[in-house]
């Protein structure tokens, strides 16, 4: 009788151990699941931020976002008052990483606007320089490219600027949600960063876009407005 009880208890114990092992194995993630959660940086390059180097790249037609994905930034510049300005646009692929078995690229799209000084109709040099940069991630799924605005960044070189107005925008689709973020800085000098209200939002389609619109106002009453957008399906002009 005692032997039967011992055997019964032993069988119960063995069954319990085996059941626990089966449950543990079933609950463990597979190798595929673990790989989906990994983030691997494949490569990274130093960002080019020098205004003269960015202008040289723009004049040479270097636009890595357009070359790699066929996406071109639409840029415009406007001035008021007795101000002349020139604008140069270029883009650079900064980083490539793999997340969730997908390739995600990070780009910097930069617009360099320079205040041209003149005398009697002749250019005599350059005053303030505004480098406006839009940072975004891109991911291509089933032949369609999605983009995500990370943040925008402005750097003001030179004196004479009284106010910097920064704004960025995300439009999800035509007639859909539009997210705007803005800030104002008095007598700007140096670098400023503006994060969007909707961080981490990926968009796609012909009517969606991300962009920035920045104004640099001067003590003499003039201003420079720089505006550009990036559309995952081509080129658009903002009209939120």
C-alpha positions, 0 to 999 in steps of 0.5 A: 500500500505504501509502495503504491502511494510512493509510486503515485506521488512520483508520477504526479511529481514527474507529470508536474515537472513535464507540464511546467517544462512544456508550458515554459517552452510554449511561452518562450519567444521563437528566434523569429520573434526575438529578431523582430524586436532587435534594432541593429544599426547597419551603418552611420555617417557624420552629418554635414552641417557647414553651410559652405559645404552644403551649398557646394553639394546643392550646386553639384546636384547631390540629393541622396533622398531623391537619388535613393527613393525618387523623393524630392524636397520642394523648396521656396524662398521669399523676401520682403523689404530691401533684401536679396537672398539665395537658397540651396537645397541638398539631402544626406543619408545619415543612418541605416538600421534594421527594425522588425525585419524592415530597413529604416533610413534617416535623412537630413534635408537641408535648405541654406538661405543666405542674405545677400548684401549689395551696394548700387545693385552689385552683390558685395557679400553675405549677411545672415545665413539660415540653415533649416534642416528637416530630419526624417525616417523612411521605410519602404513596404511593398513598394510604397515609401512611408516617411516620419518627421523626427524634428526640424533644426535651424542654425542662424549664422551672422548678426542682424536677425531680430526674430526667428519663427520656426514651424513644422507640419505633418499632413496625413492625407487630403482633408485629413488631420494636419499637425502644426508645431511652432516656436519663436526666438528673439535675436537668434544666434546659434541652433534651435530644435523643434519637435512635432506634436505627433512624434513617430507618425508614419505617413504615405500617399500622394497628398500626405507630406511633412514640411517646415516653414521658417521666417527670419526677420531683420532689424531693418524691417526685411525678412526671409521665408524658407519653406519646403516639404517632403512628400512620400509619393513625389513633390507637393506644395503645402496648403493645409 
